[in-house]
Amino acid sequence: MGAQPRVTVYWYSQTGQLLEAVSAVTDPLEKAGWDIRKVEIRPRQAFPFPWPLRRFFGVFPASVDPDGAPEITARPPVAEDDDADLVVFAFPVWYLAPALPMRALIRDRPKAFDGRAVVGLVACRNMWYSAAIEVRRLIQAAGGRYLGTISAVDTASAGITFVTTLRWLLAGKREASWGFPRAGVGTDELDRLALLGERIAELAPPPTELAPAPAVLASSPAGPAPAQTELAPQPAVLAPPPAGPAPAQTELSQDRPDPASRTDLEETLADRVRDVLAAHDAAPVHAPLAAADLLAGKAFRVWGRAIRAAGRPGEVRRTALTWVFVLWLTGAILAGLPTVVIARVLFKAGFDAAVARRLAPVVARLGEVRR
């Protein structure tokens, strides 16, 4: 670890909303002196925005396909030997799954996550749960350690966001109109993320924890230990070396700490970050929405397999089945969430326990789920 922790942020944002969330978290870190490197992921063939209706539903089968991933580019290029102390994986949600370009990133550059501590950062309408579970699985398969999720959602009611989100995605109109509020993540959520970023920024260890003081590593005359012994917590390091040429440790400086020491510091920082995510409810859970998301996610995968098996994109059978799915989806939205809410009222203890078990791997600390 250098003078301050290094963070690499991988992100893709079709609308710009996710970048707002990234900035809310990382701006306090940059202000505190952390070294932040942002890498934008782009599909080689850009997805349209606003979405034409047919393309919007046409991307569904690939979105829910675990192997679905387009060709991507990265600006700046992904450094597989990146020495980041923390990785932020910032992803939108498409059909309850991580957006295709971000899934492709893990597929194509798994070494960027191997051995790294990773925080997921998601900005979406309100259902991020299945997508976070898939991201954790992919990160772990690449050799990374998933610390937890930071989520930012549209806090308006589900009925309102259904209208405003479609208006934004299909017509490109985000601002308030016709009695409906502005679509997307609002300032309340961005302020919450900024506060979380401030708490994480406080985790940077003081300079004396980052590396031995250069003066201590140089050779010194025989005699009592120098006054610098008060500056570092490792007494053994401060013992004066024998007279003679400077020892090999002179290569260890604030810029290049020894690998074992750096690994320990990375693990310590990761544990501290996870504690902050837990203490500040980085990913609030809404129990009925979470349950509806987890159930729908399974159904989406079944529908996706059926549509892919019906033929290639544009073929009549596949197109017809896609529109059948759209009709099913409309009915599921209208009837599914109320049914889940009723189920929670009737079986609250077991309901919440089941949600908690499923989400525990992707939430740093899952307290009482919200109504």
C-alpha positions in Angstrom: 0.0 0.0 0.0 1.4 3.4 -0.9 1.0 6.7 1.0 -2.8 6.3 0.7 -5.0 3.4 -0.2 -5.5 2.7 -3.9 -8.9 2.0 -5.3 -9.8 0.9 -8.8 -13.4 1.4 -9.9 -14.8 -0.5 -12.9 -18.0 1.0 -14.2 -20.5 1.0 -17.0 -23.4 3.5 -17.2 -25.8 3.8 -20.1 -27.8 6.6 -18.6 -25.2 8.3 -16.4 -27.0 7.4 -13.2 -24.5 4.9 -12.0 -21.6 7.3 -12.5 -23.5 9.7 -10.2 -23.5 7.0 -7.5 -19.8 6.2 -8.1 -18.9 9.9 -7.7 -20.9 10.1 -4.5 -18.9 7.4 -2.9 -15.4 8.2 -4.3 -15.4 12.0 -4.2 -14.9 11.9 -0.4 -12.1 9.4 -0.8 -10.3 11.6 -3.4 -10.7 14.6 -1.1 -9.0 12.6 1.7 -6.1 11.8 -0.6 -7.0 8.3 -1.7 -5.6 7.2 -5.1 -8.8 6.6 -7.2 -8.5 5.0 -10.7 -11.8 4.8 -12.7 -12.0 2.5 -15.6 -15.0 2.8 -17.9 -16.3 -0.3 -19.6 -17.9 0.0 -23.0 -19.5 -2.5 -25.3 -17.8 -2.5 -28.8 -21.3 -2.1 -30.2 -23.1 0.4 -28.0 -26.6 -0.4 -26.8 -29.1 2.3 -27.8 -30.4 4.9 -25.4 -33.3 5.6 -25.3 -34.2 2.0 -26.1 -36.4 1.2 -29.0 -39.2 -1.0 -27.7 -38.1 -4.1 -29.7 -34.5 -3.8 -28.7 -35.4 -3.2 -25.0 -37.2 -6.6 -24.8 -34.9 -8.2 -27.4 -31.9 -7.9 -25.0 -33.7 -9.9 -22.3 -32.6 -13.4 -23.3 -28.9 -12.5 -23.3 -29.3 -10.5 -20.1 -30.5 -13.6 -18.1 -28.0 -16.0 -19.8 -25.1 -16.7 -17.5 -22.9 -17.0 -20.6 -24.3 -13.9 -22.3 -21.6 -11.2 -22.6 -20.7 -8.8 -25.5 -17.3 -7.8 -26.6 -16.0 -4.8 -24.6 -13.3 -2.1 -24.4 -12.0 -0.4 -21.4 -10.8 3.2 -20.9 -8.1 3.2 -19.6 -7.2 -0.4 -20.3 -7.7 -2.9 -17.5 -4.4 -3.6 -15.8 -4.3 -7.2 -14.7 -1.3 -6.5 -12.5 -3.1 -3.6 -10.9 -1.9 -3.0 -7.3 -5.2 -1.6 -6.0 -6.0 -2.2 -2.3 -9.7 -2.2 -3.1 -11.8 -2.8 -6.2 -15.2 -1.3 -6.7 -17.4 -3.1 -9.2 -20.1 -0.7 -10.3 -22.9 -2.2 -12.3 -26.5 -1.4 -13.5 -29.2 -4.0 -13.4 -30.8 -5.4 -16.5 -33.7 -7.8 -16.0 -32.5 -8.6 -12.5 -29.0 -9.4 -13.7 -25.8 -7.4 -13.9 -25.7 -5.4 -17.1 -24.1 -7.3 -20.0 -20.9 -5.2 -20.3 -20.0 -5.7 -16.6 -20.6 -9.5 -16.8 -18.2 -9.5 -19.8 -15.5 -7.7 -17.8 -15.3 -10.5 -15.3 -15.4 -13.1 -18.1 -12.6 -11.4 -20.1 -10.4 -10.0 -17.4 -10.7 -12.4 -14.4 -7.1 -11.6 -13.2 -8.2 -8.1 -12.5 -10.2 -9.5 -9.6 -8.0 -12.5 -8.5 -6.9 -12.0 -5.0 -8.7 -8.6 -4.7 -11.2 -7.4 -2.1 -14.3 -6.2 -4.1 -17.2 -4.0 -3.2 -20.3 -4.1 -5.5 -21.9 -0.8 -6.2 -25.3 -0.8 -7.9 -27.8 1.9 -8.9 -31.2 0.8 -10.2 -34.9 1.2 -9.9 -35.4 -1.0 -6.8 -34.5 -4.7 -7.4 -30.8 -5.3 -7.2 -30.8 -8.6 -5.2 -30.5 -11.3 -7.8 -27.9 -9.2 -9.7 -25.7 -8.8 -6.6 -25.9 -12.6 -6.0 -24.7 -13.2 -9.5 -21.9 -10.6 -9.2 -20.6 -12.2 -6.0 -20.6 -15.6 -7.7 -18.7 -14.3 -10.7 -16.2 -12.4 -8.5 -15.5 -15.5 -6.4 -15.1 -17.7 -9.4 -12.4 -15.2 -10.6 -10.6 -15.5 -7.3 -11.8 -12.3 -5.6 -13.3 -11.7 -2.2 -16.7 -10.0 -2.2 -17.0 -7.7 0.8 -20.6 -6.6 0.3 -22.9 -4.4 -1.7 -23.6 -0.6 -1.8 -27.0 0.0 -3.3 -28.7 3.2 -4.5 -32.4 2.9 -5.6 -35.3 5.1 -6.7 -37.1 5.6 -3.4 -40.5 6.4 -4.9 -43.2 3.7 -4.7 -43.0 0.7 -7.0 -46.0 1.8 -9.0 -44.6 5.3 -9.6 -41.1 4.0 -10.5 -42.6 1.5 -13.0 -44.0 4.4 -15.0 -41.1 6.8 -14.5 -38.4 4.2 -15.3 -40.1 3.1 -18.5 -40.6 6.8 -19.5 -36.9 7.4 -19.0 -35.6 4.2 -20.7 -37.9 4.2 -23.7 -38.5 8.0 -24.2 -35.3 9.4 -22.7 -37.4 11.7 -20.4 -36.1 11.7 -16.8 -37.4 14.9 -15.4 -40.7 15.3 -13.5 -43.8 15.7 -15.7 -47.5 15.0 -15.8 -47.6 14.7 -12.0 -44.9 12.0 -11.9 -41.5 12.7 -10.2 -38.1 12.7 -11.6 -36.9 9.1 -12.5 -34.0 7.4 -11.0 -31.8 7.7 -7.9 -32.5 10.9 -6.1 -30.4 13.3 -4.1 -31.4 11.6 -0.8 -29.8 8.4 -1.9 -26.7 10.2 -3.3 -26.3 12.0 0.0 -26.5 8.7 1.8 -23.7 7.3 -0.4 -21.6 10.4 0.1 -21.8 10.0 3.9 -20.8 6.4 3.4 -17.8 7.5 1.4 -16.8 9.9 4.1 -16.9 7.1 6.7 -14.8 4.9 4.4 -12.3 7.7 3.8 -11.6 7.8 7.6 -10.2 4.2 7.3 -6.9 5.3 5.7 -4.2 4.4 8.2 -1.9 7.1 9.4 1.5 7.4 7.6 3.3 5.5 10.3 1.1 2.4 9.6 1.8 2.4 5.9 5.6 1.9 5.7 8.7 2.1 7.9 10.2 5.6 8.0 13.0 5.8 5.4 15.4 7.1 8.0 15.1 4.0 10.1 16.0 1.8 7.1 19.3 3.5 6.5 22.4 2.3 8.3 23.1 4.0 11.5 26.2 4.2 13.8 26.4 1.8 16.7 24.8 3.1 19.9 21.4 3.8 21.4 18.3 3.5 19.3 17.6 6.8 17.5 14.7 9.2 18.5 12.6 7.9 15.7 11.5 4.9 17.7 8.4 6.9 18.7 7.2 7.1 15.1 6.6 3.4 14.3 4.8 0.6 16.1 7.4 -2.1 15.3 10.2 -2.0 17.8 12.1 -4.8 16.1 12.4 -2.7 13.0 13.9 0.2 14.9 16.8 -1.7 16.4 20.0 -0.2 15.0 21.7 -2.3 12.3 25.4 -3.1 12.7 27.9 -0.6 11.3 28.7 -1.1 7.6 27.0 -0.9 4.3 23.3 -0.2 4.2 21.3 -3.4 4.5 19.1 -4.8 1.8 16.1 -3.3 3.4 17.0 0.1 2.0 14.8 -1.0 -1.0 11.8 -0.8 1.2 10.3 2.6 1.1 6.9 4.3 1.4 6.5 3.6 -2.4 7.5 -0.1 -2.2 6.6 -1.8 1.1 7.5 -5.5 1.4 4.8 -7.8 -0.1 3.9 -9.6 3.2 3.3 -6.2 4.9 1.2 -5.0 2.0 -1.0 -8.1 2.0 -1.6 -7.7 5.8 -2.6 -4.0 5.2 -4.9 -4.9 2.3 -6.7 -7.5 4.4 -7.0 -5.0 7.3 -8.4 -2.3 5.0 -10.9 -4.8 3.5 -12.1 -5.9 6.9 -12.5 -2.2 8.0 -14.5 -1.4 4.8 -16.8 -4.4 5.4 -17.4 -3.1 9.0 -18.3 0.3 7.6 -20.7 -1.2 5.1 -22.3 -3.1 7.9 -22.5 -0.3 10.4 -24.0 2.2 7.9 -26.6 0.0 6.2 -24.9 0.3 2.8 -27.5 -1.9 1.1 -30.9 -1.4 2.7 -33.2 -4.4 2.1 -36.9 -4.2 1.4 -38.2 -7.6 2.2 -41.2 -7.9 -0.3 -39.2 -6.5 -3.1 -36.3 -8.8 -2.3 -38.5 -11.8 -2.3 -40.2 -10.8 -5.5 -36.8 -10.2 -7.1 -35.4 -13.6 -6.1 -38.5 -15.4 -7.3 -38.7 -13.5 -10.6 -35.0 -14.0 -11.1 -35.5 -17.8 -11.3 -38.5 -17.4 -13.6 -36.5 -15.0 -15.9 -33.8 -17.6 -16.4 -36.5 -20.2 -17.4 -38.0 -17.7 -19.8 -34.6 -16.8 -21.2 -33.7 -20.4 -22.0 -37.1 -20.9 -23.7 -36.7 -17.8 -25.9 -33.2 -18.7 -26.9 -34.3 -22.2 -27.8 -37.0 -20.8 -30.0 -34.6 -19.6 -32.6 -32.2 -16.8 -33.5 -33.0 -13.1 -32.9 -35.5 -11.9 -35.5 -37.0 -15.3 -36.2 -40.8 -15.5 -36.0 -41.0 -18.1 -33.2 -38.5 -16.2 -31.0 -40.2 -12.9 -31.6 -43.7 -14.4 -30.8 -42.4 -16.0 -27.6 -40.7 -12.8 -26.5 -44.1 -10.9 -26.7 -45.7 -13.7 -24.7 -43.0 -13.1 -22.1 -43.9 -9.4 -22.1 -47.5 -10.2 -21.4 -46.5 -12.6 -18.6 -44.2 -9.9 -17.2 -47.0 -7.3 -17.1 -49.2 -9.6 -15.2 -46.4 -10.6 -12.8 -45.7 -7.0 -12.0 -49.4 -6.2 -11.4 -50.2 -9.2 -9.3 -46.8 -10.6 -8.1 -45.7 -7.9 -5.7 -49.1 -7.6 -3.9 -49.1 -11.4 -3.5 -45.7 -11.3 -2.0 -46.7 -8.5 0.4 -49.7 -10.6 1.6 -47.4 -13.6 2.1 -45.1 -11.6 4.3 -48.0 -10.3 6.4 -49.1 -13.9 7.0 -45.7 -15.5 7.5 -43.5 -12.6 8.5 -40.9 -14.5 10.7 -40.3 -17.3 8.2 -40.5 -14.9 5.3 -37.9 -12.6 6.6 -35.6 -15.4 7.7 -35.7 -16.9 4.2 -34.8 -13.5 2.7 -32.0 -13.0 5.2 -30.4 -16.4 4.4 -30.4 -15.7 0.7 -29.0 -12.2 0.9 -26.5 -12.7 3.7 -23.6 -13.4 1.3 -24.0 -10.1 -0.5 -24.9 -7.7 2.3 -22.2 -6.9 4.8 -24.7 -7.0 7.7 -28.3 -7.9 7.3 -30.3 -6.5 10.2 -34.1 -6.5 10.3 -35.3 -6.3 6.7 -37.5 -3.3 5.9 -41.2 -3.3 5.1 
